[in-house]
Amino acid sequence: MIFSGNFAAMMNEPMQEPDDDLFEHHKIIADPGQAPLRIDKFLMDRISNATRNKIQNGIADGFVDVNGSSVKSNYKVKPGDVITVSMPEPPRDTDVVPEDIPLNIVYEDKDLLVVNKEAGMVVHPAYQNWSGTLVNALTYHFQNLPEMEGNEGRPGLVHRIDKDTSGLLVIAKSETAMHGLAKQFYDHSIERTYYALVWGIPVPEKGTIDINLGRSLKDRRITVAYEDETIGRNAITHYELLKDYRYVSLVKCNLETGRTHQIRAHMKHIGHTLFNDATYGGDKLLKGTQFSKYKQFVDNCFKTIPRQALHAKSLGFVHPVTKEFMQFDSELPEDFTNVIDKWEHYVQYN
């Protein structure tokens, strides 16, 4: 027995988290005569357009349950097993409604464009955010944008950033650009630099975080680090301290991989949660005194930047058509610069 959905689309690496529970896309009950078979091979035979790699990634990210519990790719399906594949988004038509939403375009040619996304804008339609997204704007301003296979309903996208993260994104306008950029992301050759305001001062001041990330088994809305290398997916972040503000610091992060909430989860793992990142506990006073004056100052800082303090500042890649290396940089948005000014003033006069 099987209830089908778009497995190929949902097994693509997610970069943006939902605000609610998972939705069942597939439910398969193994036949009474089912011979023992690895679950990844089992699902490949029963779900169209699903590659073994996508299935294994989905299992690692916690999207596949057997009899109500998460399993690993080498689990052997048995007669009567109930296999469910769930996702943050309910099954839905992939048609995108074009919307006349202004775009901050920093570069454009016939093959691609680079946009500077403001905080608060969702990148693509998803649960609770079917309109007002970057993709809705793109489909209004540009016709016939290409789509990656298995990524229907997200024209032009080759990568994503979280709703409340601001900064640069490259968008493909041609098939050649899409395939060329996608390969660079796959090869980890894209240069991506983020600025983050984090709690505490990293020691050492410069380093590499190399630890697997995956969805939490307790709360799949968040990403957690796994010491066990058989769980989750490889993730690498290079960080460098830029400015010490006594209780918080400005840090530069370079992504080698691009997992869901990678910087947010990695920085929390080493004890330096992003400032005002509510999902990971950064919206609480994590460093400093308990004096009311300081607590009031921190609360005012939270109001100044009512989101995680993370900005995709620069982007570098080889143009997939001209083969020219292109580098783009962006200014920190106003809320980010304002909260930095507040901390600079505080450490100078207190």
Salt bridges, closest charged atoms under 4 A:
GLU13 OE1 - ARG259 NH1 3.20
GLU17 OE1 - ARG215 NH1 2.95
ASP40 OD2 - ARG38 NH2 2.88
ASP40 OD2 - ARG52 NE 3.23
ASP61 OD2 - ARG233 NH1 3.59
ASP65 OD1 - ARG220 NH2 2.76
GLU89 OE2 - ARG154 NH2 2.89
GLU108 OE2 - LYS173 NZ 2.78
ASP109 OD2 - HIS319 NE2 2.70
ASP111 OD2 - LYS110 NZ 3.02
ASP162 OD1 - HIS261 NE2 3.55
ASP162 OD2 - ARG264 NH1 2.97
GLU175 OE1 - HIS179 NE2 3.72
ASP187 OD2 - LYS183 NZ 2.62
ASP219 OD1 - ARG221 NE 3.06
GLU227 OE2 - HIS269 NE2 3.81
GLU240 OE1 - LYS252 NZ 3.58
GLU256 OE1 - HIS238 NE2 2.73
ASP277 OD1 - ARG264 NH2 2.75
ASP283 OD1 - LYS284 NZ 3.55
ASP329 OD2 - LYS313 NZ 2.88
ASP335 OD2 - ARG307 NE 2.79
GLU344 OE2 - LYS243 NZ 3.58
